[in-house]
Amino acid sequence: MTTELQNNAAKVGLRISAEKTKTMAIGNTQALSLSVDHKDIEFVEHFQYLGSNISRDGDADHDICTRIGKASSVHRRLRPVW
């Protein structure tokens, strides 16, 4: 599956980095074993994408706590201005 993607990407000058690529299956599905250039792609339970924390089980608690922490930090830094 990744071989065809890699071949099509190479046609336009793109390259898939096996070190930077991660995989995650949402829900109870089994993780597929994927590889790029004979290197296995790492399976992760959660990752950050565009500022949001995405987890395998769909739980938003970690994302909410992270956002509250960021907002609290900004609020503390703006306190002297107000």
Backbone as JSON Lines, residues from 0, in Angstrom:
{"i":0,"aa":"M","n":[0.82,-1.19,0.0],"ca":[0.0,0.0,0.0],"c":[0.87,1.26,0.0]}
{"i":1,"aa":"T","n":[1.88,1.31,0.82],"ca":[2.73,2.5,0.86],"c":[3.68,2.56,-0.33]}
{"i":2,"aa":"T","n":[3.93,1.44,-0.97],"ca":[4.83,1.43,-2.12],"c":[4.25,2.24,-3.27]}
{"i":3,"aa":"E","n":[2.96,2.07,-3.53],"ca":[2.31,2.83,-4.6],"c":[2.28,4.32,-4.26]}
{"i":4,"aa":"L","n":[1.99,4.65,-3.01],"ca":[2.0,6.04,-2.58],"c":[3.39,6.64,-2.73]}
{"i":5,"aa":"Q","n":[4.39,5.89,-2.34],"ca":[5.77,6.36,-2.44],"c":[6.17,6.56,-3.9]}
{"i":6,"aa":"N","n":[5.79,5.66,-4.78],"ca":[6.12,5.79,-6.21],"c":[5.44,7.0,-6.84]}
{"i":7,"aa":"N","n":[4.17,7.25,-6.49],"ca":[3.46,8.41,-7.03],"c":[4.02,9.71,-6.46]}
{"i":8,"aa":"A","n":[4.42,9.7,-5.21],"ca":[5.02,10.9,-4.61],"c":[6.36,11.21,-5.27]}
{"i":9,"aa":"A","n":[7.13,10.19,-5.58],"ca":[8.44,10.39,-6.21],"c":[8.31,11.01,-7.6]}
{"i":10,"aa":"K","n":[7.21,10.75,-8.29],"ca":[6.99,11.31,-9.62],"c":[6.95,12.84,-9.6]}
{"i":11,"aa":"V","n":[6.52,13.42,-8.48],"ca":[6.44,14.87,-8.39],"c":[7.5,15.44,-7.45]}
{"i":12,"aa":"G","n":[8.5,14.6,-7.12],"ca":[9.63,15.08,-6.33],"c":[9.44,15.03,-4.82]}
{"i":13,"aa":"L","n":[8.45,14.29,-4.34],"ca":[8.23,14.16,-2.9],"c":[8.81,12.85,-2.38]}
{"i":14,"aa":"R","n":[9.12,12.84,-1.09],"ca":[9.68,11.65,-0.46],"c":[9.0,11.44,0.88]}
{"i":15,"aa":"I","n":[8.63,10.19,1.2],"ca":[8.01,9.86,2.49],"c":[9.12,9.51,3.47]}
{"i":16,"aa":"S","n":[9.13,10.19,4.61],"ca":[10.12,9.93,5.64],"c":[9.58,8.9,6.62]}
{"i":17,"aa":"A","n":[10.21,7.74,6.69],"ca":[9.77,6.69,7.61],"c":[10.0,7.1,9.07]}
{"i":18,"aa":"E","n":[10.98,7.95,9.32],"ca":[11.27,8.38,10.69],"c":[10.21,9.34,11.22]}
{"i":19,"aa":"K","n":[9.67,10.18,10.33],"ca":[8.68,11.19,10.75],"c":[7.24,10.68,10.65]}
{"i":20,"aa":"T","n":[7.01,9.62,9.92],"ca":[5.67,9.11,9.69],"c":[5.23,8.23,10.85]}
{"i":21,"aa":"K","n":[4.0,8.45,11.32],"ca":[3.41,7.66,12.4],"c":[2.07,7.14,11.91]}
{"i":22,"aa":"T","n":[1.58,6.07,12.54],"ca":[0.28,5.53,12.2],"c":[-0.52,5.3,13.48]}
{"i":23,"aa":"M","n":[-1.85,5.44,13.34],"ca":[-2.74,5.23,14.47],"c":[-4.07,4.73,13.94]}
{"i":24,"aa":"A","n":[-4.63,3.72,14.59],"ca":[-5.95,3.21,14.24],"c":[-6.94,3.67,15.3]}
{"i":25,"aa":"I","n":[-8.03,4.29,14.88],"ca":[-9.03,4.81,15.8],"c":[-10.01,3.68,16.16]}
{"i":26,"aa":"G","n":[-10.33,3.57,17.44],"ca":[-11.3,2.57,17.89],"c":[-10.64,1.25,18.23]}
{"i":27,"aa":"N","n":[-11.39,0.18,18.05],"ca":[-10.92,-1.15,18.44],"c":[-10.27,-1.92,17.31]}
{"i":28,"aa":"T","n":[-10.02,-1.28,16.2],"ca":[-9.42,-1.98,15.06],"c":[-7.95,-2.29,15.34]}
{"i":29,"aa":"Q","n":[-7.48,-3.34,14.76],"ca":[-6.08,-3.74,14.9],"c":[-5.2,-2.84,14.04]}
{"i":30,"aa":"A","n":[-4.03,-2.52,14.55],"ca":[-3.09,-1.69,13.81],"c":[-2.49,-2.48,12.66]}
{"i":31,"aa":"L","n":[-2.43,-1.87,11.5],"ca":[-1.8,-2.49,10.35],"c":[-0.29,-2.31,10.44]}
{"i":32,"aa":"S","n":[0.44,-3.27,9.96],"ca":[1.89,-3.16,9.89],"c":[2.25,-2.49,8.57]}
{"i":33,"aa":"L","n":[2.7,-1.24,8.63],"ca":[3.05,-0.49,7.44],"c":[4.55,-0.23,7.42]}
{"i":34,"aa":"S","n":[5.11,-0.14,6.23],"ca":[6.54,0.15,6.12],"c":[6.8,1.03,4.91]}
{"i":35,"aa":"V","n":[7.88,1.8,5.0],"ca":[8.35,2.65,3.91],"c":[9.83,2.37,3.75]}
{"i":36,"aa":"D","n":[10.26,2.04,2.54],"ca":[11.66,1.69,2.27],"c":[12.17,0.6,3.22]}
{"i":37,"aa":"H","n":[11.33,-0.4,3.47],"ca":[11.66,-1.54,4.33],"c":[11.9,-1.13,5.78]}
{"i":38,"aa":"K","n":[11.39,0.03,6.19],"ca":[11.46,0.48,7.58],"c":[10.04,0.55,8.1]}
{"i":39,"aa":"D","n":[9.82,-0.06,9.27],"ca":[8.48,-0.06,9.85],"c":[8.09,1.33,10.33]}
{"i":40,"aa":"I","n":[6.81,1.66,10.12],"ca":[6.27,2.93,10.58],"c":[5.78,2.73,12.02]}
{"i":41,"aa":"E","n":[6.11,3.68,12.89],"ca":[5.78,3.56,14.31],"c":[4.27,3.71,14.55]}
{"i":42,"aa":"F","n":[3.72,2.83,15.39],"ca":[2.32,2.9,15.8],"c":[2.25,3.71,17.08]}
{"i":43,"aa":"V","n":[1.37,4.72,17.14],"ca":[1.27,5.58,18.32],"c":[-0.15,5.54,18.88]}
{"i":44,"aa":"E","n":[-0.28,5.83,20.18],"ca":[-1.57,5.88,20.85],"c":[-2.2,7.27,20.77]}
{"i":45,"aa":"H","n":[-1.36,8.31,20.69],"ca":[-1.86,9.68,20.55],"c":[-0.77,10.54,19.93]}
{"i":46,"aa":"F","n":[-1.18,11.65,19.32],"ca":[-0.23,12.59,18.74],"c":[-0.86,13.97,18.64]}
{"i":47,"aa":"Q","n":[-0.03,14.97,18.41],"ca":[-0.52,16.33,18.29],"c":[-0.53,16.72,16.82]}
{"i":48,"aa":"Y","n":[-1.65,17.28,16.37],"ca":[-1.81,17.69,14.98],"c":[-2.52,19.04,14.96]}
{"i":49,"aa":"L","n":[-1.87,20.03,14.4],"ca":[-2.41,21.38,14.3],"c":[-2.93,21.9,15.64]}
{"i":50,"aa":"G","n":[-2.18,21.63,16.7],"ca":[-2.51,22.14,18.03],"c":[-3.49,21.29,18.8]}
{"i":51,"aa":"S","n":[-4.05,20.26,18.21],"ca":[-5.0,19.39,18.9],"c":[-4.35,18.06,19.2]}
{"i":52,"aa":"N","n":[-4.66,17.52,20.36],"ca":[-4.17,16.19,20.74],"c":[-5.21,15.16,20.34]}
{"i":53,"aa":"I","n":[-4.81,14.24,19.49],"ca":[-5.71,13.21,18.99],"c":[-5.28,11.89,19.61]}
{"i":54,"aa":"S","n":[-6.25,11.18,20.2],"ca":[-5.92,9.91,20.84],"c":[-6.64,8.76,20.16]}
{"i":55,"aa":"R","n":[-6.11,7.58,20.34],"ca":[-6.63,6.39,19.68],"c":[-8.05,6.06,20.11]}
{"i":56,"aa":"D","n":[-8.35,6.29,21.38],"ca":[-9.68,5.95,21.89],"c":[-10.7,7.08,21.7]}
{"i":57,"aa":"G","n":[-10.29,8.2,21.12],"ca":[-11.2,9.31,20.87],"c":[-11.48,10.17,22.09]}
{"i":58,"aa":"D","n":[-10.78,9.92,23.19],"ca":[-10.97,10.67,24.41],"c":[-10.39,12.07,24.27]}
{"i":59,"aa":"A","n":[-11.13,13.09,24.67],"ca":[-10.69,14.47,24.51],"c":[-10.13,15.07,25.8]}
{"i":60,"aa":"D","n":[-10.03,14.3,26.89],"ca":[-9.55,14.84,28.16],"c":[-8.16,15.44,28.06]}
{"i":61,"aa":"H","n":[-7.25,14.75,27.42],"ca":[-5.87,15.25,27.29],"c":[-5.85,16.54,26.48]}
{"i":62,"aa":"D","n":[-6.63,16.6,25.41],"ca":[-6.71,17.79,24.57],"c":[-7.28,18.97,25.35]}
{"i":63,"aa":"I","n":[-8.33,18.73,26.12],"ca":[-8.95,19.79,26.91],"c":[-7.98,20.33,27.96]}
{"i":64,"aa":"C","n":[-7.3,19.43,28.67],"ca":[-6.33,19.86,29.69],"c":[-5.19,20.67,29.07]}
{"i":65,"aa":"T","n":[-4.73,20.27,27.91],"ca":[-3.67,21.0,27.22],"c":[-4.13,22.39,26.83]}
{"i":66,"aa":"R","n":[-5.33,22.5,26.3],"ca":[-5.85,23.81,25.89],"c":[-6.07,24.73,27.1]}
{"i":67,"aa":"I","n":[-6.57,24.18,28.21],"ca":[-6.76,24.98,29.42],"c":[-5.42,25.45,29.94]}
{"i":68,"aa":"G","n":[-4.41,24.59,29.91],"ca":[-3.07,24.97,30.35],"c":[-2.48,26.09,29.5]}
{"i":69,"aa":"K","n":[-2.66,26.01,28.2],"ca":[-2.15,27.06,27.31],"c":[-2.86,28.38,27.56]}
{"i":70,"aa":"A","n":[-4.18,28.33,27.73],"ca":[-4.94,29.56,27.99],"c":[-4.56,30.16,29.33]}
{"i":71,"aa":"S","n":[-4.34,29.34,30.33],"ca":[-3.94,29.82,31.65],"c":[-2.58,30.5,31.59]}
{"i":72,"aa":"S","n":[-1.68,29.92,30.84],"ca":[-0.34,30.48,30.69],"c":[-0.39,31.86,30.04]}
{"i":73,"aa":"V","n":[-1.17,31.99,28.98],"ca":[-1.31,33.28,28.3],"c":[-1.97,34.3,29.22]}
{"i":74,"aa":"H","n":[-2.97,33.87,29.96],"ca":[-3.66,34.77,30.88],"c":[-2.7,35.32,31.94]}
{"i":75,"aa":"R","n":[-1.83,34.46,32.48],"ca":[-0.84,34.91,33.48],"c":[0.13,35.92,32.88]}
{"i":76,"aa":"R","n":[0.53,35.71,31.63],"ca":[1.47,36.64,31.0],"c":[0.81,37.97,30.66]}
{"i":77,"aa":"L","n":[-0.48,37.99,30.44],"ca":[-1.18,39.24,30.11],"c":[-1.65,39.99,31.35]}
{"i":78,"aa":"R","n":[-1.59,39.38,32.5],"ca":[-2.08,40.01,33.73],"c":[-1.48,41.39,33.99]}
{"i":79,"aa":"P","n":[-0.16,41.59,33.83],"ca":[0.39,42.93,34.05],"c":[-0.16,43.98,33.07]}
{"i":80,"aa":"V","n":[-0.55,43.56,31.89],"ca":[-1.08,44.48,30.89],"c":[-2.46,44.97,31.29]}
{"i":81,"aa":"W","n":[-3.25,44.1,31.89],"ca":[-4.61,44.46,32.27],"c":[-4.58,45.23,33.54]}
